[in-house]
């Protein structure tokens, strides 16, 4: 049966959907500790569907249960081209195609025919989970919270002796409640779909690209990962033995946080905690003052507790039968539209600390061979090498290579583009170094005499101060993130110089704040800013920010309140707030915002739009992307296909709405992923 989706009409009148939800069971875990990817879960021999609830074009909900004949009514609807809509639709995609197709003989259903209410919810800055999103929207139909107990009962192996799974026939009343739970899930996702507008054509294209990247997967060098795990265990045993000898039995393992901390404090290393940042600073500042043995224990503790090496077992836990980790990306997880990481979390890979000249191909071979002696002789500490070589675990299969490119300083360029700072844009157009230009102003030194350290400060000034950051925050950020100390007076001077040099950026913060506030105060009217590139308006329960691409950022239940001037001035000012998820408190709450933060939102959103546009252009030219990290796109192509230069040029093809924006991309190619 050839299945093709209907042309997607983005108007509210389009009803070509089948809302559906699977409940399954398996020996593998899909959530929590030891969880695997949805792909690996679906292809496992023990995995099978128990319940499928579905509603065709908003009609009554039908059910299919394990052991029932094939759902032919559903097949007929799909053959007409209706979209299979689910919340986190990639799970339904893999269950259907990797489980139902081979085990039940159902027809294949291509990724293009799936639609996702999770994606829709995320475009309006709600949390990804069905339960959270429905609760945040205040919908009358919400996910049954008893479901967790029923999932534990039917979807995981039984704890009862001589009972592999709890068979539905033996627990029929409870199983009917499980079926009702599945039915409520379908109704809840329908309620989300009814409350929110459909994805725009552009959003759907990027969502579909994300789904295809997750389907393609990230190829893993399994032997290297296994070797890394073995070397890590060996290195930790060796380190623990050395530390025990030094401390004379005060602790047995370096992982005993409190005992190690107590011993260090008693022996002259006065540190408040064992956080990685604390250890880094102590290693940097106490090298010449601590007893060598105490310093060595501090060093061993730091090296053996690197969390980055946990990515190796995480990869093996998720790698599928095809040698790839699938579903590494989540669409629009950030409210600005940027991708988020799933599972392997490539976005969080540690920065390499080895010299740039090292041959990571050779290092990967040594790791796979578990050659600790050669690694230590050539490159030093094993744990440091394993952390630095992490990206090399991602290896192109035989006959293929990676071609990747990263947009250069895209956010800084966009800030100046929105502010119409032509002087700064001309620096980019001429291919000159804007960080040195900034450093030259700060240090009052000719640009040709700027040192690397001075350029670093110039870089952080350009990248950090475009969103209204103050001097105190700038000072603390340099120390917290880069262990770089500056005085508060120096930070104030840098902030003032930036705002003087780029007056239009400073003006942009104020006009943006004013436009957003006016849109809330005067619903029904539209207010433009940033050279008419940005439009704010209220529609329904949302304050929208229309981007140059036409995509909209959403702020839920916006309010404007008069408050004392937060910038230290006299009198009161209007302050904008909205409901959203606070990443610090991990709670859904009312949050305040201001001009610089609003600018940051639409700058990051436009950066995501440019990245998505470039990747789609690359797809059309045969550069099939498998993942993206921040502003970098990584394609997997045949060895005899394409060039880095061509891929850079493709990514820099801008849509008409980005006219006047100078962009540049820097690329590379190779067998292994790298920074």
Secondary structure as UniProt FT lines:
FT   TURN            12..13
FT   STRAND          17..25
FT   TURN            33..34
FT   HELIX           38..43
FT   TURN            45..46
FT   STRAND          48..56
FT   TURN            57..58
FT   STRAND          61..65
FT   TURN            66..67
FT   HELIX           72..79
FT   TURN            80..81
FT   STRAND          83..86
FT   TURN            87..88
FT   HELIX           89..95
FT   HELIX           96..100
FT   HELIX           101..104
FT   HELIX           111..113
FT   STRAND          114..116
FT   HELIX           117..123
FT   TURN            124..125
FT   HELIX           130..137
FT   TURN            145..146
FT   HELIX           147..154
FT   TURN            161..162
FT   HELIX           168..171
FT   HELIX           172..195
FT   HELIX           201..216
FT   STRAND          218..220
FT   HELIX           222..247
FT   TURN            248..249
FT   TURN            254..255
FT   HELIX           257..266
FT   TURN            267..268
FT   HELIX           276..285
FT   TURN            287..289
FT   HELIX           292..304
FT   HELIX           307..309
FT   HELIX           310..318
FT   TURN            321..322
FT   STRAND          324..325
FT   STRAND          329..330
FT   TURN            331..332
FT   TURN            335..336
FT   STRAND          340..341
FT   TURN            343..344
FT   HELIX           346..348
FT   TURN            356..357
FT   HELIX           360..368
FT   TURN            369..370
FT   HELIX           372..379
FT   HELIX           382..388
FT   HELIX           390..393
FT   STRAND          394..395
FT   TURN            398..399
FT   STRAND          400..407
FT   HELIX           410..419
FT   HELIX           422..429
FT   TURN            430..431
FT   HELIX           434..443
FT   HELIX           447..449
FT   HELIX           452..464
FT   HELIX           465..467
FT   HELIX           471..482
FT   HELIX           488..501
FT   HELIX           503..521
FT   TURN            522..524
FT   STRAND          527..529
FT   TURN            530..533
FT   STRAND          534..539
FT   TURN            540..541
FT   STRAND          542..546
FT   TURN            548..549
FT   STRAND          552..564
FT   TURN            566..567
FT   STRAND          572..582
FT   TURN            583..586
FT   STRAND          587..593
FT   HELIX           595..620
FT   TURN            621..622
FT   STRAND          625..629
FT   TURN            630..631
FT   STRAND          632..638
FT   TURN            639..640
FT   HELIX           644..651
FT   HELIX           656..658
FT   TURN            659..660
FT   STRAND          665..670
//
